[in-house]
């Protein structure tokens, strides 16, 4: 139905002389054609009012329930994710000391293109750049947890899962590089985060799903706010932030931007590192120049010494069954 306000209600078009819409509705039309037009407009007005009130009442009735359902679902997903990640243990490979996980997920996301699953991103290491990053979500059928890990520092560690699997990467998945043509880091944290956000906006990315027949290309987007901030002055790491490059909100790439003080230089500089969370072929550019390309991964089974590793585990809800594995 057309918006009534857009209807041509000038009386000169209806009757050949000026007459107000008020008079028009009150019945001063003289010809049969004018009376028909008048009746149609009045009926349209009444239907718009009645239909609009009906929609408003329906929205008012349904919205709170829908919002409540969404909130309840989000809370339940968060409970299950926290429970599952709590079963994973990360230890320093040489000393055996536990490497603590940041308490809350750094990102919660959905993936509408891949079945609408809900997921979370977690990091280990509370000081300095995270040691490892985990993207975790349940498969659409709900039976399995998908967990994709990548190592992000040179700290040697071992991850142990309750099903007996372990991951001991021998290398860091990030190739850290000097950020080209970057000004020196600002003196204050507020100034540096402004710089990092501006740098991050210069990164663009896309991916190719080579497992699909037409090898479709998907454009990725930067989540503009950093998901994690860190520093480690003892290691000459002045400031750092972790960003996510995603398909919608589903993470595909991790971006680390850092202000560091090289031992052989007088002033601090900016550096960056990129890591993958997905299986597709990924291409990242900075200022339209390619700086990262990750080949497609055609398997979900990786050596436990690989810097990128995936694991699937059976979903069990401890609230109902008393166990999780």
PEFENVEN-V636008 format. One record per helix or strand. SS is the DSSP state (2 for helix, 1 for strand). FROM is the first residue (numbers start at 1). LEN is the number of residues. If there is no record, write none. Layout:
BEGIN
SS,FROM,LEN
SS,FROM,LEN
END
This chain:
BEGIN
2,4,3
2,11,5
2,21,6
2,32,54
1,89,4
1,98,1
1,101,1
1,107,5
2,112,3
1,117,8
1,132,7
1,144,8
1,157,4
1,166,2
1,177,2
2,189,12
1,203,6
1,217,16
2,233,3
1,237,11
1,250,11
1,269,8
1,281,6
1,289,6
1,308,7
2,318,4
END
